[in-house]
Amino acid sequence: MSKIYLEAMVPGNAKKYEFMADSRMTAGLVKAQFIEQVEAIEKIKLFEDRNKVLMACLDLNGLLQDTDILGEVGVKSGSRMMLI
């Protein structure tokens, strides 16, 4: 396992969160875990339709596809992510 630490921003509630992931995980799996954990922390449903949530990497200046593997597309420890 190759641990990376990510900062996730959620404009819907104007907050930032820190997460740990594996660089071999897909963006779709990481996004699903982000959503689950953020909603558990906040104790509210922030995302009406989880299938419509997009994840962007601000350091790579673009959206990640659900099938992208984090380490292969350049996401590394300290990368800033945004759920939109």
One Martini backbone bead per residue (centre of mass of N, CA, C, O) as a GRO file, in nm:
protein
   84
    1MET     BB    1   0.095   0.036   0.023
    2SER     BB    2   0.040   0.385  -0.093
    3LYS     BB    3   0.033   0.649   0.089
    4ILE     BB    4  -0.193   0.931   0.078
    5TYR     BB    5  -0.246   1.280   0.123
    6LEU     BB    6  -0.558   1.459   0.129
    7GLU     BB    7  -0.735   1.745   0.014
    8ALA     BB    8  -1.081   1.827   0.068
    9MET     BB    9  -1.318   2.013  -0.108
   10VAL     BB   10  -1.647   2.167  -0.017
   11PRO     BB   11  -1.850   2.404  -0.144
   12GLY     BB   12  -2.133   2.333  -0.009
   13ASN     BB   13  -1.975   2.398   0.299
   14ALA     BB   14  -1.691   2.538   0.310
   15LYS     BB   15  -1.488   2.283   0.340
   16LYS     BB   16  -1.215   2.095   0.483
   17TYR     BB   17  -1.037   1.782   0.424
   18GLU     BB   18  -0.866   1.493   0.550
   19PHE     BB   19  -0.704   1.224   0.369
   20MET     BB   20  -0.656   0.876   0.313
   21ALA     BB   21  -0.482   0.693   0.056
   22ASP     BB   22  -0.432   0.499  -0.231
   23SER     BB   23  -0.252   0.522  -0.527
   24ARG     BB   24  -0.424   0.252  -0.646
   25MET     BB   25  -0.676   0.399  -0.656
   26THR     BB   26  -0.966   0.505  -0.761
   27ALA     BB   27  -1.145   0.785  -0.798
   28GLY     BB   28  -1.424   0.660  -0.739
   29LEU     BB   29  -1.354   0.538  -0.462
   30VAL     BB   30  -1.257   0.795  -0.325
   31LYS     BB   31  -1.512   0.959  -0.363
   32ALA     BB   32  -1.700   0.771  -0.203
   33GLN     BB   33  -1.539   0.798   0.064
   34PHE     BB   34  -1.558   1.098   0.098
   35ILE     BB   35  -1.864   1.120   0.111
   36GLU     BB   36  -1.911   0.936   0.351
   37GLN     BB   37  -1.728   1.089   0.556
   38VAL     BB   38  -1.851   1.371   0.539
   39GLU     BB   39  -2.143   1.287   0.615
   40ALA     BB   40  -2.062   1.170   0.891
   41ILE     BB   41  -1.939   1.424   1.015
   42GLU     BB   42  -2.199   1.619   0.949
   43LYS     BB   43  -2.483   1.465   0.960
   44ILE     BB   44  -2.536   1.501   0.641
   45LYS     BB   45  -2.671   1.548   0.322
   46LEU     BB   46  -2.477   1.691   0.057
   47PHE     BB   47  -2.554   1.472  -0.175
   48GLU     BB   48  -2.809   1.400  -0.370
   49ASP     BB   49  -2.624   1.272  -0.621
   50ARG     BB   50  -2.350   1.075  -0.630
   51ASN     BB   51  -2.334   1.030  -0.953
   52LYS     BB   52  -2.284   1.364  -0.998
   53VAL     BB   53  -2.017   1.367  -0.874
   54LEU     BB   54  -1.719   1.547  -0.885
   55MET     BB   55  -1.356   1.517  -0.933
   56ALA     BB   56  -1.089   1.733  -0.854
   57CYS     BB   57  -0.757   1.840  -0.938
   58LEU     BB   58  -0.594   2.129  -0.870
   59ASP     BB   59  -0.292   2.045  -0.944
   60LEU     BB   60  -0.402   1.933  -1.247
   61ASN     BB   61  -0.641   2.097  -1.373
   62GLY     BB   62  -0.877   1.858  -1.323
   63LEU     BB   63  -1.068   1.601  -1.398
   64LEU     BB   64  -1.169   1.290  -1.274
   65GLN     BB   65  -1.199   0.977  -1.348
   66ASP     BB   66  -1.321   0.691  -1.207
   67THR     BB   67  -1.078   0.510  -1.355
   68ASP     BB   68  -0.862   0.656  -1.228
   69ILE     BB   69  -0.536   0.632  -1.112
   70LEU     BB   70  -0.383   0.824  -0.907
   71GLY     BB   71  -0.072   0.764  -0.961
   72GLU     BB   72  -0.101   0.770  -1.285
   73VAL     BB   73  -0.210   1.092  -1.293
   74GLY     BB   74  -0.044   1.251  -1.033
   75VAL     BB   75  -0.139   1.185  -0.762
   76LYS     BB   76  -0.037   1.313  -0.443
   77SER     BB   77   0.087   1.401  -0.171
   78GLY     BB   78  -0.105   1.702  -0.107
   79SER     BB   79  -0.336   1.701  -0.275
   80ARG     BB   80  -0.601   1.891  -0.423
   81MET     BB   81  -0.942   1.845  -0.375
   82MET     BB   82  -1.273   1.843  -0.548
   83LEU     BB   83  -1.618   1.851  -0.476
   84ILE     BB   84  -1.895   1.888  -0.743
   0.00000   0.00000   0.00000
